[in-house]
Amino acid sequence: MYLLVLLAAASVWAGLRCIPPSAMKAVKHPRAGRAYNDRVAVVYSKHYQMSMGGLERMHSFDIRKYARIYLKLNTEGLLRPEDVFVPEAVTREQILLVHTPEFLDSLKDSPTVAKFLEAPFAAVMPNALVDAAILNAFRYATGGTVLAARLALKHGIAINIGGGYHHARPDAGEGFCVYADMPIAVRLLQKEKRIARALVVDLDVHQGNGTAVCFQGDQSVFTFSIHQAGIYPIPKEKSDLDIELQAGTGDAEYMKTLGETLPGLIDRARPEIVFFQAGCDVLRGDPLAGLAMSKEGIVARDAYVIDTCARRKLPVVVVLGGGYSKEAWSVQHASIARTLRTYGVVRPPRPEPQKPGIKKLLPSKLKK
């Protein structure tokens, strides 16, 4: 019991002493933003952050990367806080479009949540603290994917600086994933009659096993995963199309595989929206995987998927997924920055060619 009191006190103290910068305060409450060039919408909330008195830093996943990406985009002038779309947390009714009531009840047990998150320290925390400090962040990030899906239909490209919880199943979480954000967003859009068909392009280094289970037997949603062979999850589930790559695969082979597959897949699936899980744990040196892509290769990968959708006028939702190296946040920052520079900048119209004025027609001696 003494340990529980210390954990709760540490979390409260951390909250009191961490005064967020103005850029973070600006994304605290749900509100509409502005799509850049009416083409790119960015979704983020201060509530994506988890604060457990520093205990969250014991996990292999750096939950701070979302804030670092957002703040870097802000400080370099690519993203103004007032232009960000700030989501509401996903509701219980929305979660139940995919998950079972029994699963939601299981989240009231701290050891169960700790197992889903692969975070043993959460097992000894009071469940109220687990819900407020951890699950609440997942609910907001899942709400961010829902909002990004709606914005993609309106503007074309929407980026949620978070999300991509592709290991979550209808009846369980796993692999640091609690709520199946992409399936929830798809089901909500279908329920609202906004779409009939969707495509999930999952390029995280780990197979999107939870997403595959959520959509098994559903002809309206095509699931596609390129991932590394021989690593978690084992055994793997069956997506509509799985491509396994061997450890050591680098930029050239990866891009060749993607380029030979994606265009035909879009023709085959005929989606009305694409959900792109852009995990960057394919980066060379990631501690939980063994592919060998460079930072530039990952930015090119993301650009290829987004550009392919843009050329076809196909709405695309980008979620960030995994990435466990110290450089993961900077890679995803570079990718988002590229998208904003390519599609979010309002370029002035090219001036029409002017007829030569009378001065230009005069002999050079008379121009003076």
Disulfide bonds with the S-S distance in Angstrom:
none
